[in-house]
Amino acid sequence: MPLTAVLFDLDNTIYPRSSGVQQALDERMNAYVQRVSGEPPAAVRALRSSWFARWGTTLAGLQREYAIDVEDYLRDIHDIRLDALLAPDAELDRLLERLTVRRAIFTNSPAEHAGRVLRTLGVAQHFPLIFDIRFLEFRPKPDLTAYTRVIEALDIDPATTLLIEDSPQNLPPARSLGLRTILVDERNAHPVNGDADHVVPDVHTALRLILERY
């Protein structure tokens, strides 16, 4: 069955983890959690790991355990110099130009961060739709409702939709709904994943695979 839509995760998917963007975000998240919790750095890392495993994001843990101001958090951690870490990606632009199916960003980040990333990469024109953490009503991936909200908003058939994602834990809900999946694993850090139809090192390879096989 041919594809009709592709959903793209943003961070560490549309750009490589090795760019340093995630490291910059992580440093700001660690600092924010340390300010709020008063915990030492080692405890902050453990806290964030437990929150990510249970709820998918650091924000979700902060909301549940510290009742933070969400907008203050989103402004603070995304205040980074993207242009120092990312550059226009001509190959990504070329591949997206060839992709004729519907496409959208599906991210646990806020839309303003997604927009800045896409503009810095020079590919914003390919993504008229961004489904972000606010659209998801702060119920992030891997919460199943995040996926159903996006599918319903796009009015698409999950069986003809593909998700490109770098977090293995975000694949099972997609597969349970019938989506096809590609895991982006730049560092070859994950074992073979039964929830991924394909495992690739970067978004360029993912797009070439889609263009060749679908």
C-alpha positions in Angstrom: 0.0 0.0 0.0 1.6 3.3 -1.0 2.4 6.0 1.5 0.2 9.1 1.7 1.9 10.9 4.7 5.2 11.0 6.5 5.4 12.3 10.1 8.9 13.6 11.1 10.1 13.9 14.7 12.3 17.0 15.1 15.2 16.9 17.6 17.9 14.4 16.7 15.8 13.3 13.7 15.5 16.2 11.2 19.1 17.1 12.2 21.8 14.8 13.6 22.4 14.3 17.3 26.1 15.0 16.7 25.2 18.6 15.8 25.3 19.5 19.5 21.8 20.9 19.6 20.5 18.2 22.0 23.6 18.7 24.2 22.9 22.4 24.5 19.2 21.7 25.3 20.2 19.1 27.9 22.5 21.5 29.6 19.8 24.1 29.9 17.3 21.4 31.1 19.8 20.2 33.7 20.3 23.7 35.0 16.6 24.4 35.1 15.8 21.2 37.0 18.7 21.9 39.4 17.3 25.4 40.2 13.8 24.0 40.7 14.6 20.9 42.7 17.8 22.0 44.5 19.3 18.6 43.7 23.0 18.1 42.9 23.9 17.5 39.2 24.2 13.7 39.6 20.7 13.5 41.1 19.3 15.8 38.4 20.5 13.4 35.7 18.8 10.5 37.5 15.6 12.5 37.9 15.5 13.3 34.2 16.1 9.8 33.2 13.3 8.5 35.4 10.9 11.1 34.1 11.8 10.4 30.5 11.3 6.7 31.0 7.9 7.2 32.7 6.4 10.2 30.8 8.5 10.9 27.7 9.9 14.3 28.6 11.6 16.3 31.4 8.8 18.8 31.2 6.2 16.1 32.1 8.2 15.2 35.2 8.5 18.9 36.2 4.8 19.4 35.8 3.9 16.4 37.9 6.5 16.9 40.7 7.1 20.7 40.8 4.1 22.3 39.2 6.3 24.7 37.2 5.3 27.5 34.8 5.4 25.6 31.5 5.9 28.6 29.3 8.8 29.8 31.5 10.4 26.4 31.1 9.9 26.3 27.3 11.4 29.8 26.9 14.3 29.1 29.1 15.6 25.8 27.7 15.1 26.7 24.1 17.2 29.9 24.4 20.1 28.6 22.4 22.1 29.7 19.4 20.9 27.4 16.7 22.9 29.1 14.0 26.1 28.2 15.9 25.1 24.5 15.7 23.1 24.0 12.5 23.5 25.2 8.9 21.4 25.1 5.8 21.1 21.5 4.6 20.9 21.5 0.8 20.7 17.7 0.6 17.8 17.6 3.0 16.0 20.3 1.0 16.6 18.4 -2.2 15.2 15.1 -0.8 12.2 16.8 0.7 11.4 18.5 -2.6 11.1 15.0 -4.1 8.8 13.7 -1.4 5.3 14.2 -2.9 3.2 12.9 0.0 1.9 14.9 2.9 4.4 15.7 5.6 4.3 17.2 9.0 6.5 17.7 12.1 5.4 15.7 15.1 7.4 16.8 18.1 7.4 17.1 21.9 9.1 20.4 21.5 7.3 23.8 21.1 6.4 25.1 17.7 8.7 28.1 17.9 11.7 25.9 18.5 10.7 23.7 15.6 10.2 26.7 13.3 13.7 28.0 14.2 15.3 24.6 13.5 13.5 24.3 10.1 14.4 27.8 9.1 18.1 27.4 10.1 18.2 24.2 8.1 16.5 26.0 5.1 13.6 23.5 4.9 10.7 25.3 6.6 8.9 25.6 3.3 8.5 21.8 3.3 6.6 21.6 6.6 3.3 23.6 6.5 2.2 21.8 9.6 3.9 21.4 13.0 2.2 19.4 15.7 3.9 20.4 18.9 3.7 19.9 22.7 0.9 22.5 23.0 -1.2 20.9 20.3 -0.7 17.6 22.1 -2.1 19.3 25.3 1.2 18.5 27.1 0.6 14.7 26.7 3.8 14.0 24.8 4.9 11.0 22.8 4.9 8.1 23.7 1.4 8.8 25.1 -1.0 7.1 22.6 -3.3 10.2 22.6 -0.5 12.2 21.0 -0.5 10.0 17.9 -4.3 9.8 17.7 -4.6 13.6 17.9 -2.2 14.0 15.0 -3.8 11.3 12.9 -7.3 12.8 13.4 -6.1 16.3 12.7 -4.6 15.2 9.4 -7.5 12.9 8.6 -5.0 10.2 7.4 -5.1 6.5 7.2 -2.4 5.1 9.7 -1.8 2.2 7.3 -0.5 4.6 4.7 1.5 6.8 7.1 5.1 6.5 8.2 6.8 8.0 11.3 10.5 8.9 11.3 11.7 9.0 14.9 15.0 8.8 16.9 13.5 7.5 20.2 12.8 3.8 20.3 10.2 4.2 23.0 8.1 6.4 20.7 7.7 3.6 18.1 5.4 1.1 19.8 2.4 3.4 20.0 2.8 4.2 16.3 3.0 0.5 15.4 0.0 -0.3 17.5 -2.0 2.1 15.4 -0.7 0.6 12.1 1.9 3.2 11.1 5.1 2.2 9.4 8.3 3.3 11.2 11.9 4.3 10.6 14.3 4.6 13.6 17.1 7.2 13.1 20.0 5.8 15.1 23.1 7.9 14.3 25.4 6.2 16.9 24.1 2.7 16.3 23.3 2.8 20.0 20.1 0.7 20.0 19.7 -3.1 19.4 17.6 -4.2 16.5 14.2 -2.9 17.3 11.1 -5.0 16.4 9.0 -1.8 16.3 11.1 -0.3 13.5 10.5 -1.3 9.9 13.9 0.2 9.1 16.9 1.5 11.1 19.0 4.2 9.5 21.8 6.6 10.6 20.2 9.8 9.5 17.2 11.5 8.0 18.8 11.7 4.5 19.1 7.9 4.4 15.5 7.6 5.7 14.2 9.9 2.9 16.2 8.0 0.2 14.7 4.7 1.5 11.2 6.2 1.3 11.7 7.5 -2.2 13.1 4.2 -3.4 10.8 1.7 -1.7 7.5 3.5 -1.1 
